[in-house]
Amino acid sequence: MPDANQPTSWADTAASLLSKLSGGVELSLNFDQMELQMPNAQNPAAPTTFRLNGALRIRTRGENPAAGASATPAPKPLG
């Protein structure tokens, strides 16, 4: 039986992550030749492969810092 606190889809995982990132938090991820295989609903015998090279940055702004985070000013927009 699945744990009720565990996300059940990619959308649930993203929503859970973003709900914890508030109040000027930044999450940076760098990928170098990473491959991610996911099940393919149309063809279960052939998973879908994603190749990731580069960076992903998620930055949030807000007045309420995440639990356990210290209050820091929001970063200025680039450009």
N, C-alpha and C positions, 0 to 999 in steps of 0.2 A: 504494500500500500504506500503511495507517495506521501511524503511529509507535507503537511499543509503550509509550512513556511517556505518551501522550496519553489522557485519559479518553475512554470511548466512549459514555457515557450521563450523564444528569443525576445519577443515583445515584453513578456513579463520580466525577463532578466534585465532588459534595458530600463524599464520603468522602476524596478527595484533599485538599480544602481543610481539612477537620476534622483530618486527620492532621498537618497542618502547624501548626495552632493548638493549642498545648498550653502549660501552665505559666502561666496567668493572662493570656492574650492576649485582646484584644477587637477585633472587626472591626465597624464601624458603616457602614451603607450607607443613604443617603437617596435616595428616588425622588420625582420631581415630574412627573406626567403621562407616565410612561415606558410604552411599549408594546413587548411582546415577542411576536413571532410564532414559533410552532413548527409543524413538520409535524403533520398530523392523519392518523394511520394509517387511520382509518375513511373519511376523505374527503380524499385527497391534493390535490384541486383547491381545498380551502378550509382554509387553516391556522388553527390555534387561536390566538386573541389574548388575552393577559393584559395588564391595565392595572394599573400599580403606582403608588400614591401613599402615601407614608409612609416609615417607617424599619424597617430590619431590623438587629438587633444580635445578634451571635454572640459569646458570652463563654465562655472555657474556664478551668478551674482544674486545677491539678496541681502536683506537686513537681518535675517535669522541664521546665525552660524549653525552648521551641523552639530549634532551632539558630540561633545568632546573636543570640538575645534575652537581655537581662539578667534576672536573677532579681528579680521584684517580688512583694510580698505579694498574695495573692488579694483581690479586692475584697469588701467586706462585702455581704451580701444586702440588697436594697431591701425596705423595709416590714417 
